[in-house]
């Protein structure tokens, strides 16, 4: 769009050029960020899905065993307390 004022025309062309330049810069920044993120994730040695599931199953089993042991301790402490009460 052209106006009668050449200064406004020049400003419009500059704004249009700046917008397209920013679009290109944005794409370049996004590409570099993706590359850096990929490098970071590769260096983290994250477990795969199968390894995660195995560890998760182990944790569930350990929690169940822990709860069972906790109940057993409570019962044994109760029996010990009763035995101490009976001792003259």
OpenMM code with the backbone's topology and positions (N, CA, C; nanometers):
from openmm import Vec3, app, unit

residues = "UNK UNK UNK UNK UNK UNK UNK UNK UNK UNK UNK UNK UNK UNK UNK UNK UNK UNK UNK UNK UNK UNK UNK UNK UNK UNK UNK UNK UNK UNK UNK UNK UNK UNK UNK UNK UNK UNK UNK UNK UNK UNK UNK UNK UNK UNK UNK UNK UNK UNK UNK UNK UNK UNK UNK UNK UNK UNK UNK UNK UNK UNK UNK UNK UNK UNK UNK UNK UNK UNK UNK UNK UNK UNK UNK UNK UNK UNK UNK UNK UNK UNK UNK UNK UNK UNK UNK UNK".split()
positions = [
    Vec3(0.0842, -0.1172, 0.0000),
    Vec3(0.0000, 0.0000, 0.0000),
    Vec3(0.0887, 0.1235, 0.0000),
    Vec3(0.0644, 0.2094, -0.0961),
    Vec3(0.1438, 0.3304, -0.1054),
    Vec3(0.0605, 0.4496, -0.0627),
    Vec3(0.1295, 0.5409, 0.0038),
    Vec3(0.0644, 0.6646, 0.0455),
    Vec3(0.1313, 0.7801, -0.0261),
    Vec3(0.0856, 0.8978, 0.0009),
    Vec3(0.1469, 1.0172, -0.0604),
    Vec3(0.2728, 1.0575, 0.0147),
    Vec3(0.2942, 0.9978, 0.1322),
    Vec3(0.4091, 1.0338, 0.2138),
    Vec3(0.5158, 0.9261, 0.1976),
    Vec3(0.6296, 0.9573, 0.1344),
    Vec3(0.7337, 0.8560, 0.1139),
    Vec3(0.7960, 0.8075, 0.2447),
    Vec3(0.7931, 0.8873, 0.3477),
    Vec3(0.8486, 0.8455, 0.4768),
    Vec3(0.7650, 0.7312, 0.5330),
    Vec3(0.6325, 0.7448, 0.5250),
    Vec3(0.5449, 0.6384, 0.5731),
    Vec3(0.5613, 0.5118, 0.4900),
    Vec3(0.5812, 0.5277, 0.3597),
    Vec3(0.6033, 0.4115, 0.2736),
    Vec3(0.7319, 0.3394, 0.3133),
    Vec3(0.8361, 0.4151, 0.3383),
    Vec3(0.9637, 0.3550, 0.3803),
    Vec3(0.9495, 0.2843, 0.5148),
    Vec3(0.8781, 0.3461, 0.6083),
    Vec3(0.8576, 0.2839, 0.7386),
    Vec3(0.7782, 0.1535, 0.7256),
    Vec3(0.6801, 0.1519, 0.6378),
    Vec3(0.6008, 0.0309, 0.6172),
    Vec3(0.6881, -0.0804, 0.5587),
    Vec3(0.7742, -0.0470, 0.4614),
    Vec3(0.8651, -0.1473, 0.4039),
    Vec3(0.9639, -0.1984, 0.5086),
    Vec3(1.0137, -0.1096, 0.5945),
    Vec3(1.1067, -0.1506, 0.7000),
    Vec3(1.0383, -0.2436, 0.7996),
    Vec3(0.9161, -0.2106, 0.8356),
    Vec3(0.8432, -0.2938, 0.9304),
    Vec3(0.8168, -0.4312, 0.8706),
    Vec3(0.7823, -0.4350, 0.7445),
    Vec3(0.7572, -0.5626, 0.6775),
    Vec3(0.8843, -0.6458, 0.6721),
    Vec3(0.9951, -0.5828, 0.6381),
    Vec3(1.1239, -0.6542, 0.6324),
    Vec3(1.1668, -0.7026, 0.7701),
    Vec3(1.1449, -0.6223, 0.8728),
    Vec3(1.1819, -0.6611, 1.0097),
    Vec3(1.0986, -0.7795, 1.0557),
    Vec3(0.9701, -0.7794, 1.0211),
    Vec3(0.8835, -0.8903, 1.0619),
    Vec3(0.9296, -1.0206, 0.9987),
    Vec3(0.9657, -1.0175, 0.8719),
    Vec3(1.0122, -1.1409, 0.8074),
    Vec3(1.1481, -1.1826, 0.8631),
    Vec3(1.2327, -1.0869, 0.8957),
    Vec3(1.3627, -1.1200, 0.9552),
    Vec3(1.3444, -1.1841, 1.0918),
    Vec3(1.2522, -1.1304, 1.1708),
    Vec3(1.2255, -1.1893, 1.3025),
    Vec3(1.1704, -1.3310, 1.2901),
    Vec3(1.0898, -1.3544, 1.1886),
    Vec3(1.0382, -1.4894, 1.1652),
    Vec3(1.1514, -1.5875, 1.1369),
    Vec3(1.2478, -1.5471, 1.0577),
    Vec3(1.3632, -1.6318, 1.0284),
    Vec3(1.4496, -1.6548, 1.1510),
    Vec3(1.4698, -1.5502, 1.2291),
    Vec3(1.5487, -1.5625, 1.3522),
    Vec3(1.4790, -1.6560, 1.4501),
    Vec3(1.3483, -1.6438, 1.4586),
    Vec3(1.2720, -1.7303, 1.5485),
    Vec3(1.2887, -1.8766, 1.5097),
    Vec3(1.2788, -1.9067, 1.3819),
    Vec3(1.2970, -2.0441, 1.3354),
    Vec3(1.4365, -2.0965, 1.3680),
    Vec3(1.5375, -2.0130, 1.3510),
    Vec3(1.6749, -2.0536, 1.3814),
    Vec3(1.6929, -2.0784, 1.5310),
    Vec3(1.6363, -1.9937, 1.6130),
    Vec3(1.6457, -2.0109, 1.7589),
    Vec3(1.5763, -2.1397, 1.8012),
    Vec3(1.4573, -2.1658, 1.7460),
    Vec3(1.3855, -2.2882, 1.7807),
    Vec3(1.4655, -2.4124, 1.7411),
    Vec3(1.5277, -2.4107, 1.6252),
    Vec3(1.6077, -2.5249, 1.5799),
    Vec3(1.7271, -2.5479, 1.6723),
    Vec3(1.7946, -2.4412, 1.7099),
    Vec3(1.9095, -2.4554, 1.8001),
    Vec3(1.8667, -2.5045, 1.9381),
    Vec3(1.7526, -2.4549, 1.9871),
    Vec3(1.7030, -2.5007, 2.1167),
    Vec3(1.6684, -2.6496, 2.1126),
    Vec3(1.6058, -2.6945, 2.0032),
    Vec3(1.5742, -2.8366, 1.9900),
    Vec3(1.7016, -2.9209, 1.9902),
    Vec3(1.8048, -2.8743, 1.9188),
    Vec3(1.9327, -2.9471, 1.9165),
    Vec3(1.9952, -2.9544, 2.0555),
    Vec3(1.9947, -2.8432, 2.1273),
    Vec3(2.0533, -2.8416, 2.2612),
    Vec3(1.9752, -2.9316, 2.3564),
    Vec3(1.8433, -2.9275, 2.3473),
    Vec3(1.7604, -3.0127, 2.4325),
    Vec3(1.7862, -3.1600, 2.4027),
    Vec3(1.8001, -3.1944, 2.2754),
    Vec3(1.8297, -3.3335, 2.2388),
    Vec3(1.9636, -3.3770, 2.2969),
    Vec3(2.0649, -3.2909, 2.2922),
    Vec3(2.1959, -3.3240, 2.3494),
    Vec3(2.1866, -3.3437, 2.5007),
    Vec3(2.1128, -3.2573, 2.5669),
    Vec3(2.0968, -3.2679, 2.7124),
    Vec3(2.0277, -3.3989, 2.7487),
    Vec3(1.9191, -3.4306, 2.6790),
    Vec3(1.8449, -3.5528, 2.7084),
    Vec3(1.9281, -3.6779, 2.6788),
    Vec3(2.0083, -3.6745, 2.5732),
    Vec3(2.0949, -3.7889, 2.5424),
    Vec3(2.1969, -3.8122, 2.6531),
    Vec3(2.2463, -3.7057, 2.7138),
    Vec3(2.3458, -3.7171, 2.8192),
    Vec3(2.2886, -3.7578, 2.9537),
    Vec3(2.1569, -3.7568, 2.9676),
    Vec3(2.0960, -3.7871, 3.0972),
    Vec3(2.0814, -3.9365, 3.1225),
    Vec3(2.0984, -4.0179, 3.0229),
    Vec3(2.0855, -4.1634, 3.0363),
    Vec3(1.9539, -4.2005, 3.1052),
    Vec3(1.8448, -4.1531, 3.0518),
    Vec3(1.7126, -4.1820, 3.1075),
    Vec3(1.6757, -4.3276, 3.0827),
    Vec3(1.6041, -4.3882, 3.1761),
    Vec3(1.5650, -4.5290, 3.1563),
    Vec3(1.4591, -4.5408, 3.0473),
    Vec3(1.4587, -4.6567, 2.9816),
    Vec3(1.3527, -4.6793, 2.8839),
    Vec3(1.2265, -4.7237, 2.9575),
    Vec3(1.1199, -4.7443, 2.8858),
    Vec3(0.9905, -4.7764, 2.9470),
    Vec3(0.9962, -4.9076, 3.0244),
    Vec3(1.0628, -5.0088, 2.9678),
    Vec3(1.0714, -5.1397, 3.0341),
    Vec3(1.1467, -5.1294, 3.1666),
    Vec3(1.2589, -5.0585, 3.1659),
    Vec3(1.3358, -5.0409, 3.2898),
    Vec3(1.2525, -4.9666, 3.3946),
    Vec3(1.1798, -4.8658, 3.3506),
    Vec3(1.0950, -4.7900, 3.4422),
    Vec3(0.9896, -4.8801, 3.5062),
    Vec3(0.9257, -4.9634, 3.4252),
    Vec3(0.8207, -5.0516, 3.4769),
    Vec3(0.8774, -5.1517, 3.5782),
    Vec3(0.9984, -5.2038, 3.5530),
    Vec3(1.0607, -5.2983, 3.6458),
    Vec3(1.0881, -5.2304, 3.7796),
    Vec3(1.1454, -5.1126, 3.7761),
    Vec3(1.1762, -5.0397, 3.8996),
    Vec3(1.0477, -5.0016, 3.9724),
    Vec3(0.9456, -4.9640, 3.8982),
    Vec3(0.8178, -4.9297, 3.9591),
    Vec3(0.7584, -5.0506, 4.0316),
    Vec3(0.7645, -5.1681, 3.9675),
    Vec3(0.7125, -5.2898, 4.0310),
    Vec3(0.7913, -5.3225, 4.1578),
    Vec3(0.9222, -5.3028, 4.1537),
    Vec3(1.0047, -5.3273, 4.2721),
    Vec3(0.9663, -5.2316, 4.3845),
    Vec3(0.9391, -5.1070, 4.3510),
    Vec3(0.9021, -5.0084, 4.4523),
    Vec3(0.7675, -5.0428, 4.5154),
    Vec3(0.6728, -5.0874, 4.4336),
    Vec3(0.5415, -5.1256, 4.4868),
    Vec3(0.5563, -5.2432, 4.5825),
    Vec3(0.6361, -5.3427, 4.5426),
    Vec3(0.6572, -5.4602, 4.6276),
    Vec3(0.7256, -5.4202, 4.7587),
    Vec3(0.8248, -5.3319, 4.7502),
    Vec3(0.8963, -5.2877, 4.8699),
    Vec3(0.8021, -5.2134, 4.9651),
    Vec3(0.7124, -5.1320, 4.9105),
    Vec3(0.6164, -5.0605, 4.9962),
    Vec3(0.5226, -5.1578, 5.0665),
    Vec3(0.4776, -5.2592, 4.9935),
    Vec3(0.3892, -5.3594, 5.0535),
    Vec3(0.4615, -5.4347, 5.1648),
    Vec3(0.5855, -5.4759, 5.1397),
    Vec3(0.6633, -5.5461, 5.2414),
    Vec3(0.6890, -5.4565, 5.3611),
    Vec3(0.7159, -5.3301, 5.3364),
    Vec3(0.7406, -5.2347, 5.4434),
    Vec3(0.6178, -5.2206, 5.5323),
    Vec3(0.4999, -5.2128, 5.4717),
    Vec3(0.3762, -5.2012, 5.5496),
    Vec3(0.3532, -5.3281, 5.6318),
    Vec3(0.3806, -5.4431, 5.5727),
    Vec3(0.3647, -5.5698, 5.6450),
    Vec3(0.4589, -5.5752, 5.7655),
    Vec3(0.5823, -5.5325, 5.7459),
    Vec3(0.6787, -5.5307, 5.8564),
    Vec3(0.6387, -5.4307, 5.9642),
    Vec3(0.5851, -5.3166, 5.9215),
    Vec3(0.5412, -5.2157, 6.0175),
    Vec3(0.4300, -5.2725, 6.1060),
    Vec3(0.3352, -5.3430, 6.0473),
    Vec3(0.2272, -5.4040, 6.1252),
    Vec3(0.2811, -5.5099, 6.2198),
    Vec3(0.3772, -5.5861, 6.1733),
    Vec3(0.4362, -5.6902, 6.2581),
    Vec3(0.5068, -5.6287, 6.3785),
    Vec3(0.5783, -5.5186, 6.3568),
    Vec3(0.6476, -5.4499, 6.4663),
    Vec3(0.5474, -5.4006, 6.5699),
    Vec3(0.4365, -5.3418, 6.5224),
    Vec3(0.3332, -5.2930, 6.6146),
    Vec3(0.2800, -5.4083, 6.6986),
    Vec3(0.2534, -5.5225, 6.6351),
    Vec3(0.2032, -5.6388, 6.7088),
    Vec3(0.3054, -5.6883, 6.8109),
    Vec3(0.4319, -5.6962, 6.7713),
    Vec3(0.5360, -5.7436, 6.8633),
    Vec3(0.5559, -5.6474, 6.9800),
    Vec3(0.5507, -5.5181, 6.9530),
    Vec3(0.5637, -5.4199, 7.0606),
    Vec3(0.4467, -5.4299, 7.1575),
    Vec3(0.3282, -5.4547, 7.1039),
    Vec3(0.2109, -5.4704, 7.1888),
    Vec3(0.2252, -5.5938, 7.2772),
    Vec3(0.2717, -5.7048, 7.2197),
    Vec3(0.2912, -5.8276, 7.2983),
    Vec3(0.4002, -5.8069, 7.4040),
    Vec3(0.5038, -5.7342, 7.3693),
    Vec3(0.6118, -5.7075, 7.4651),
    Vec3(0.5591, -5.6219, 7.5803),
    Vec3(0.4782, -5.5215, 7.5476),
    Vec3(0.4207, -5.4345, 7.6509),
    Vec3(0.3308, -5.5165, 7.7445),
    Vec3(0.2525, -5.6075, 7.6875),
    Vec3(0.1649, -5.6927, 7.7707),
    Vec3(0.2491, -5.7835, 7.8605),
    Vec3(0.3593, -5.8357, 7.8088),
    Vec3(0.4459, -5.9218, 7.8872),
    Vec3(0.5104, -5.8429, 8.0022),
    Vec3(0.5472, -5.7167, 7.9748),
    Vec3(0.6052, -5.6324, 8.0804),
    Vec3(0.5021, -5.6003, 8.1875),
    Vec3(0.3776, -5.5840, 8.1477),
    Vec3(0.2707, -5.5562, 8.2458),
    Vec3(0.2461, -5.6749, 8.3363),
    Vec3(0.2656, -5.7942, 8.2879),
    Vec3(0.2415, -5.9149, 8.3668),
    Vec3(0.3557, -5.9444, 8.4638),
    Vec3(0.4737, -5.8932, 8.4331),
    Vec3(0.5892, -5.9197, 8.5176),
    Vec3(0.5765, -5.8397, 8.6463),
    Vec3(0.5859, -5.9093, 8.7645),
    Vec3(0.5714, -5.8387, 8.8924),
    Vec3(0.6941, -5.7618, 8.9312),
] * unit.nanometer
topology = app.Topology()
chain = topology.addChain("A")
for resn in residues:
    res = topology.addResidue(resn, chain)
    for name in ("N", "CA", "C"):
        topology.addAtom(name, app.Element.getBySymbol(name[0]), res)
